[in-house]
Amino acid sequence: MRVVIVHNSAAGEGQHDDESLVGLIRRAGHEAAYFSSRDAAWKSAIDDRTDVVAVAGGDGTVAAVAMAMAGHRVPVAVLPLGTANNISRALGQADAPYEDLVADWAAGRPQRFDIGVARGPWGTFHFLESVGAGLLADSMAEINAGRADHIARARGAAGRMAEARGLLHRLLGRMAAIPFAVSVDGHDHSGEYFLLEVLNFGASGPNLRLAPEAVAFDGLLDVVLVDHHHHRDLADQLSSSPQAPALPVYQGRQITLSCDRCTLHLDDEVWARQQPGEDPIVVELFIEPQALTFLVSPA
């Protein structure tokens, strides 16, 4: 197979550099053309002979490459190097050794994948994981503001995940519920929520399986709404309690949400209104069904 590999060298704590990745792919019998994720030239390297684009990086790098490949005949294979690796987990690829994933590309199967679309004050944003407000968005804002540097200093991916969940648990303990107007396929679910997440495949943030039954190829968005009645349930989820009850999940194709003043996240990007205004923030969300193709190794 001819492989174009796109590598985020800042991910993965230095486990893999360009030479080791290229060597791994070539030892499996494939051709390899290497590009840094900072080098947009990888796109022009795709031609009629390209069999797969392999992404070595975290969810942000995977999402960026996958979006660029939307509608293309060449599938995307993931070599997970991030902390959460939510996308590779949704594909069942997160825990397999690299050697097994690469060796099995030739026997891999195509997996179609939906893309979420969010229209709001920012314009149009395409997402793979989720768009939301409340707890998860507020935690991302804390991290971006430099008030949670201890997460980055934690040892290993497991340590960073634990610290991130700890931050969420602390924020949940002191935050107030936010009023939202919410519509799911025309059904009103407005209320006051600590967390509102619109998910493509059920997971977001530090491996939060908020909608564990969700899949990324059904043409549906999964909406998780956590109010006062489910505050304790969410806290149990964050503490990884095996007895944590399932959170309320609603499925739909057309979602509308609005709030007067709230911070939102669009995958791993944070959006907040810079100047308070009188009009509420309105977001419309829907799905582009099976717009992506991933290559899934049987490993």
VOGU-3710 file (C-alpha; in Angstrom, 3 decimals, decimal comma):
1> mrvvivhnsa> 0,000/0,000/0,000  1,104/3,567/-0,651  0,730/5,574/2,577  0,828/9,318/3,131  1,564/9,799/6,823  0,722/13,036/8,653  2,450/13,283/12,035  2,017/15,664/14,951  5,467/15,353/16,519  4,318/17,293/19,616
11> agegqhddes> 1,927/14,484/20,556  2,753/11,227/22,264  5,550/12,305/24,619  8,209/11,487/22,048  7,358/7,795/21,645  7,552/8,089/17,852  9,580/10,363/15,591  9,546/10,605/11,817  12,192/7,902/11,313  10,506/5,357/13,584
21> lvglirragh> 7,097/5,887/11,954  8,426/5,605/8,416  10,479/2,555/9,384  7,461/0,885/10,987  5,354/1,392/7,872  8,059/0,220/5,476  8,801/-2,911/7,532  5,129/-3,827/7,119  5,659/-3,774/3,342  4,093/-0,385/2,611
31> eaayfssrda> 5,466/2,678/0,834  5,584/5,785/3,029  5,637/9,514/2,300  6,107/11,471/5,551  4,743/14,947/6,347  4,545/17,002/9,514  1,011/18,024/10,484  2,250/21,619/10,214  3,053/21,096/6,536  -0,026/21,496/4,332
41> awksaiddrt> 1,897/19,907/1,443  0,582/16,483/2,488  -2,662/17,309/0,689  -0,934/17,711/-2,668  0,907/14,411/-2,133  -2,350/12,460/-2,495  -2,748/11,072/-5,992  -4,294/8,099/-7,806  -1,691/5,777/-6,293  -2,405/6,721/-2,666
51> dvvavaggdg> -4,160/3,967/-0,721  -4,458/5,535/2,743  -3,673/8,695/4,712  -2,334/7,718/8,134  -2,599/10,248/10,974  -0,275/9,948/13,962  -1,518/12,352/16,594  -4,298/13,227/18,994  -7,952/13,973/18,368  -7,284/17,513/17,148
61> tvaavamama> -4,834/16,371/14,478  -7,038/13,436/13,478  -10,074/15,713/13,121  -8,167/18,288/11,039  -6,855/15,674/8,602  -10,165/13,815/8,437  -12,096/17,015/7,659  -9,664/17,775/4,839  -10,356/14,282/3,442  -14,164/14,554/3,607
71> ghrvpvavlp> -15,695/13,187/0,412  -12,347/11,812/-0,816  -12,013/8,217/-2,025  -8,840/7,684/0,074  -9,577/6,531/3,645  -7,924/7,795/6,825  -6,157/5,447/9,256  -5,470/6,556/12,830  -2,311/5,931/14,833  -3,384/7,365/18,205
81> lgtannisra> -0,826/9,539/19,981  -3,015/11,857/22,047  -4,277/11,907/25,603  -7,960/11,050/25,179  -7,903/9,508/21,675  -11,703/9,611/21,568  -11,886/9,205/17,787  -9,617/6,163/17,672  -11,593/4,637/20,563  -14,795/5,094/18,590
91> lgqadapyed> -13,098/3,164/15,781  -11,818/0,439/18,122  -8,181/1,292/17,364  -6,985/2,993/20,544  -5,454/0,060/22,429  -3,868/-1,991/19,647  -0,068/-1,822/19,171  1,066/0,279/16,238  2,781/-2,735/14,689  -0,526/-4,633/14,573
101> lvadwaagrp> -2,503/-1,697/13,188  0,007/-1,023/10,396  0,479/-4,695/9,505  -3,289/-5,134/9,139  -4,028/-2,087/6,962  -4,136/-4,265/3,837  -6,863/-6,381/5,463  -8,662/-3,376/6,951  -12,271/-2,445/6,293  -13,693/0,985/5,454
111> qrfdigvarg> -15,754/2,579/8,222  -18,034/5,461/7,296  -18,255/8,326/9,793  -20,684/11,229/10,182  -19,637/14,875/10,419  -21,499/17,284/12,680  -22,246/20,840/11,563  -22,789/23,772/13,940  -23,994/27,144/12,662  -23,788/30,096/15,012
121> pwgtfhfles> -22,257/33,550/15,479  -18,888/32,145/14,340  -20,315/31,006/10,982  -20,280/27,287/10,093  -18,132/24,826/12,047  -17,700/21,125/11,223  -17,065/18,839/14,191  -16,273/15,174/14,811  -16,757/14,904/18,581  -19,165/17,388/20,118
131> vgaglladsm> -20,416/20,927/20,584  -21,574/21,939/24,020  -21,925/24,425/26,842  -21,721/24,270/30,581  -19,252/22,052/32,424  -17,050/20,784/29,595  -16,858/24,158/27,845  -16,057/25,916/31,129  -13,255/23,443/31,876  -11,723/24,049/28,431
141> aeinagradh> -11,873/27,790/29,077  -10,056/27,258/32,401  -7,313/25,288/30,651  -6,955/27,851/27,846  -6,706/30,659/30,403  -3,758/28,920/32,061  -5,598/28,171/35,296  -5,141/24,401/35,014  -1,465/23,977/34,116  -1,216/21,026/36,505
151> iarargaagr> -3,014/18,899/33,889  -0,231/19,326/31,326  2,396/18,632/34,012  0,835/15,309/35,017  2,775/12,183/34,112  1,498/10,220/31,140  -1,857/10,195/29,416  -3,538/8,426/32,345  -2,279/11,091/34,750  -3,505/13,927/32,535
161> maeargllhr> -6,891/12,247/32,159  -7,228/11,882/35,919  -6,299/15,528/36,504  -8,750/16,693/33,815  -11,579/14,692/35,369  -10,623/16,128/38,757  -10,929/19,647/37,353  -14,374/18,832/35,958  -15,452/17,404/39,314  -14,354/20,539/41,164
171> llgrmaaipf> -16,029/22,872/38,662  -19,253/20,889/38,856  -19,268/21,260/42,626  -19,350/25,041/42,489  -21,111/25,935/39,220  -24,699/27,069/38,792  -27,042/25,609/36,203  -27,394/27,649/33,002  -30,754/28,378/31,336  -30,975/27,043/27,780
181> avsvdghdhs> -33,645/26,887/25,122  -33,214/23,486/23,444  -35,105/21,866/20,586  -34,470/18,303/19,322  -36,292/17,630/16,047  -38,941/20,144/17,085  -39,418/18,765/20,609  -38,807/21,296/23,379  -36,239/20,310/26,036  -35,552/23,768/27,443
191> geyfllevln> -34,358/24,002/31,027  -31,473/24,818/33,336  -28,475/22,548/32,795  -25,006/22,032/34,233  -23,914/20,294/31,060  -25,327/20,368/27,543  -23,475/18,302/24,943  -24,428/17,564/21,349  -22,340/14,536/20,391  -21,516/12,826/17,123
201> fgasgpnlrl> -20,400/9,466/18,532  -21,060/9,708/22,261  -17,666/10,673/23,739  -15,887/13,949/24,356  -13,312/15,553/26,640  -11,221/13,252/28,868  -12,862/10,016/27,647  -16,300/11,020/28,909  -18,655/8,387/27,489  -21,680/10,603/27,939
211> apeavafdgl> -23,826/8,658/25,442  -22,284/5,164/25,461  -24,768/3,677/22,992  -24,119/6,316/20,323  -22,432/5,494/17,019  -20,872/7,767/14,421  -22,587/6,480/11,295  -26,325/6,585/12,083  -27,056/10,115/10,833  -28,107/11,204/14,328
221> ldvvlvdhhh> -26,795/13,561/16,968  -26,985/12,553/20,638  -27,947/15,326/23,059  -26,998/14,930/26,729  -28,741/17,257/29,197  -27,754/17,266/32,881  -30,054/19,203/35,215  -30,414/19,263/39,028  -31,955/15,795/39,015  -28,860/14,275/37,369
231> hrdladqlss> -26,148/16,384/39,031  -25,073/13,477/41,257  -25,124/11,066/38,304  -22,681/13,260/36,385  -20,424/13,541/39,447  -20,355/9,734/39,620  -19,447/9,582/35,934  -16,528/11,934/36,528  -15,271/9,854/39,445  -15,486/6,720/37,255
241> spqapalpvy> -17,922/5,090/39,638  -18,945/1,670/38,272  -22,460/2,334/39,623  -22,844/5,658/37,805  -26,346/5,789/36,266  -26,775/6,612/32,592  -27,338/10,270/31,784  -30,405/11,484/29,834  -29,790/11,210/26,073  -32,035/12,466/23,261
251> qgrqitlscd> -31,398/11,701/19,592  -32,228/13,892/16,638  -31,214/15,216/13,240  -31,909/18,912/13,812  -30,863/20,513/17,105  -31,304/24,161/18,085  -29,941/25,625/21,306  -29,736/29,152/22,605  -28,525/30,905/25,743  -28,203/34,502/26,822
261> rctlhlddev> -24,604/34,320/27,999  -22,627/31,112/27,906  -19,281/29,753/26,814  -19,411/27,053/24,156  -16,868/24,582/22,866  -16,680/23,376/19,268  -14,693/20,145/19,541  -11,553/21,457/21,283  -12,057/25,123/20,378  -13,655/27,507/22,893
271> warqqpgedp> -16,033/30,236/21,775  -17,333/32,989/24,046  -19,103/36,222/23,210  -16,567/39,021/23,482  -19,104/41,814/24,007  -22,285/41,075/25,959  -25,362/41,746/23,847  -29,100/41,634/24,233  -29,785/38,929/21,653  -29,290/35,328/22,815
281> ivvelfiepq> -26,656/33,102/21,212  -28,407/30,726/18,806  -26,771/27,557/17,464  -28,220/25,200/14,853  -26,737/21,708/14,582  -27,207/18,887/12,102  -25,352/15,956/10,512  -23,626/15,354/7,197  -24,149/11,570/7,188  -21,215/9,247/6,471
291> altflvspa> -19,143/12,036/4,930  -15,817/10,485/6,046  -14,182/7,116/5,509  -11,727/5,652/8,008  -9,676/2,498/7,494  -10,148/0,170/10,479  -7,578/-2,574/11,095  -8,924/-5,921/12,278  -6,303/-5,713/15,050
//
